[in-house]
Amino acid sequence: MKKLQFNPQYIRTLGFAGCTASGKSTFVRDLKENLPEGAVTILSLDNYYKPKDQQPRDSITQEINFDLPECFFWDEYLRDLRKLKAGLEVTRPEYLFGKEGVPPLIISRPSPIIIGEGLFLFHEDEVASEFDLKAYVDAMFLIRYGRRVERDKAERSYDYRMPHIVITQVMPGEDFILATKDKCDIVINNNISYERALDMLTRYCKTIFEESKVL
């Protein structure tokens, strides 16, 4: 394991939750790109989905429902988040969302800023309590619906009856996500643009990074 190039006592954790296609992953990616190399480590909840044969199914159609909190290995996510906060490296296979092939391994190394991101990220209180700052990325339903259709076709190789999935799975599952909004310190409006919020959090993270440097 490589020696840390920053003071571990200055590690800070930021969490980003929000409903499907609200822009969480894009916001987090842009935030990381605004910061110096090595400043940020991202731990995505998406990579902690259970295998398909362990996922809950619709009681009528028997289709897999990926839009429920019980779809994830919460204990493993919490373990890895705590390892990063302790300055330890984490290795995890990437979740392929239905794509064929051997999943690549994601090696996450500790950094001054650890960012968690995922639909239900704050659903489990024990996980939510690990974050120093909690943010909720928000957008209107119709905007998110259009984004999800395009994303799932292009990135996740899904071929399903989208309106049916939205009515029977996505919308009921969002009740769990919306219930976590009150736990958050800030709400990021992403109906059109999140540039002001991105600028604010970039400044905040740069301060953390500067404070963490080992003299």
C-alpha positions in Angstrom: 0.0 0.0 0.0 1.3 3.4 -1.0 2.0 5.9 1.8 -0.6 8.6 2.1 0.4 12.0 0.7 -2.0 13.9 3.0 -3.0 14.0 6.6 -5.7 11.4 7.2 -7.2 13.4 10.0 -8.4 15.9 7.3 -10.3 13.3 5.3 -13.8 14.6 4.6 -16.8 12.7 3.2 -19.5 14.1 0.9 -22.6 12.1 -0.1 -24.9 12.7 -3.1 -28.3 11.1 -3.3 -31.4 11.8 -5.4 -33.9 10.1 -7.6 -33.1 8.3 -10.9 -31.5 10.4 -13.6 -31.4 13.5 -11.4 -27.8 14.1 -12.4 -25.9 12.7 -9.4 -23.2 10.9 -11.2 -22.6 13.7 -13.7 -22.4 16.3 -10.9 -19.9 14.2 -9.0 -17.8 13.6 -12.1 -17.7 17.3 -12.9 -16.8 18.1 -9.3 -13.9 15.6 -9.4 -12.7 17.1 -12.7 -12.6 20.6 -11.1 -10.2 19.4 -8.4 -6.5 18.5 -8.4 -5.5 15.0 -9.3 -5.7 12.7 -6.3 -8.0 15.0 -4.3 -11.2 12.8 -4.7 -12.2 9.2 -4.4 -15.7 8.2 -5.5 -17.5 5.2 -4.0 -20.6 4.6 -6.0 -23.4 2.7 -4.5 -24.2 1.3 -8.0 -21.3 -1.1 -7.6 -22.9 -2.7 -4.6 -26.0 -4.0 -6.3 -26.7 -7.6 -5.5 -26.5 -10.2 -8.4 -29.7 -10.6 -10.4 -30.6 -13.9 -8.8 -30.7 -12.1 -5.4 -32.8 -9.2 -6.6 -36.5 -8.7 -5.6 -39.0 -9.4 -8.3 -42.4 -7.9 -9.2 -45.1 -10.1 -7.6 -47.1 -10.0 -10.8 -44.7 -9.8 -13.7 -41.7 -11.4 -12.0 -39.5 -8.7 -13.5 -36.4 -7.8 -11.5 -36.9 -4.6 -9.5 -33.7 -2.5 -9.2 -35.5 0.4 -7.6 -35.7 -0.7 -3.9 -33.3 -0.2 -1.0 -32.9 -3.9 -0.5 -31.2 -4.3 -3.9 -27.8 -3.4 -2.3 -25.1 -4.9 -0.2 -25.3 -2.2 2.5 -23.0 -3.9 4.9 -20.3 -4.1 2.2 -20.7 -0.5 1.2 -20.4 0.6 4.8 -17.3 -1.5 5.3 -15.6 -0.1 2.3 -16.6 3.5 3.1 -15.1 3.1 6.5 -11.9 1.5 5.1 -11.4 4.5 2.8 -11.9 6.9 5.8 -9.3 4.9 7.7 -6.8 5.4 4.8 -7.1 1.9 3.3 -7.4 0.8 -0.3 -10.7 -0.7 -1.5 -11.1 -3.1 -4.5 -14.6 -3.8 -6.0 -15.9 -5.3 -9.3 -17.8 -2.8 -11.4 -21.5 -3.6 -11.7 -22.3 -4.0 -15.4 -26.1 -3.5 -15.4 -26.9 -6.4 -17.7 -23.9 -6.1 -20.0 -22.0 -9.3 -20.8 -18.4 -9.9 -19.9 -16.1 -10.0 -16.9 -16.5 -6.9 -14.8 -13.3 -4.8 -14.4 -12.0 -4.2 -10.9 -12.2 -0.7 -9.5 -9.4 0.2 -7.2 -10.3 3.0 -4.9 -7.5 4.6 -3.0 -8.0 6.9 0.0 -7.9 10.7 -0.7 -8.7 13.9 1.2 -12.2 13.9 -0.2 -14.3 10.8 -0.3 -17.5 11.1 -2.3 -20.4 8.6 -2.0 -23.1 8.6 -4.6 -26.2 6.6 -5.2 -30.0 6.5 -5.3 -30.7 5.4 -1.8 -27.4 6.6 -0.3 -29.0 8.0 2.9 -31.6 5.4 3.4 -29.6 3.5 5.9 -28.9 5.7 8.9 -25.6 4.0 9.7 -24.3 4.8 6.2 -25.8 8.3 6.2 -24.1 9.2 9.4 -20.6 8.5 7.8 -20.9 11.6 5.6 -19.8 15.1 6.8 -21.9 16.8 4.1 -25.0 15.3 2.5 -26.4 16.7 -0.7 -29.6 15.9 -2.6 -29.6 16.4 -6.4 -33.1 17.3 -7.5 -34.9 17.6 -10.9 -38.5 17.5 -12.1 -39.9 14.0 -12.8 -40.6 14.5 -16.6 -37.0 15.8 -17.1 -35.6 12.8 -15.2 -37.8 10.3 -17.1 -36.4 11.5 -20.5 -32.9 11.3 -19.2 -33.4 7.8 -17.8 -34.8 6.4 -21.1 -31.8 7.7 -23.1 -29.3 6.6 -20.5 -30.6 3.1 -20.1 -30.7 2.6 -23.9 -27.2 4.0 -24.4 -25.2 2.9 -21.4 -27.0 0.0 -19.7 -28.2 -2.1 -22.7 -31.7 -2.3 -21.2 -34.6 -3.2 -23.4 -37.9 -3.0 -21.5 -41.3 -1.4 -21.4 -40.2 1.9 -19.9 -43.7 3.3 -18.9 -44.5 0.0 -17.2 -41.3 0.0 -15.2 -41.7 3.6 -14.2 -45.2 3.1 -12.9 -44.6 -0.2 -11.1 -41.0 0.2 -9.9 -39.4 3.6 -10.3 -42.2 5.7 -8.9 -42.9 3.5 -5.8 -39.1 3.3 -5.2 -38.7 7.0 -5.2 -40.8 7.3 -2.0 -37.8 5.8 -0.2 -35.4 8.3 -1.8 -37.6 11.4 -1.2 -37.9 10.4 2.4 -34.1 11.0 2.8 -34.2 14.6 1.4 -34.8 16.1 4.9 -31.5 14.5 6.0 -29.5 16.5 3.5 -27.6 19.7 4.2 -28.1 21.1 0.7 -30.4 20.6 -2.3 -29.0 21.0 -5.8 -31.6 22.0 -8.4 -30.7 20.3 -11.7 -33.8 21.1 -13.8 -31.6 23.1 -16.2 -28.1 23.6 -14.7 -26.2 23.0 -11.5 -23.3 25.3 -12.3 -23.7 27.6 -9.2 -23.9 24.6 -6.9 -20.9 23.1 -8.6 -18.9 26.3 -8.2 -19.8 26.4 -4.5 -18.8 22.8 -3.7 -15.6 23.1 -5.8 -14.5 26.0 -3.6 -15.4 24.0 -0.5 -13.5 20.9 -1.7 -10.4 23.0 -2.7 -10.3 24.3 0.9 -10.4 20.7 2.2 -7.6 19.7 -0.1 -5.4 22.5 0.8 -5.9 21.8 4.5 -5.0 18.1 4.1 -1.6 18.7 2.6 1.3 17.3 4.5 3.9 20.0 5.0 
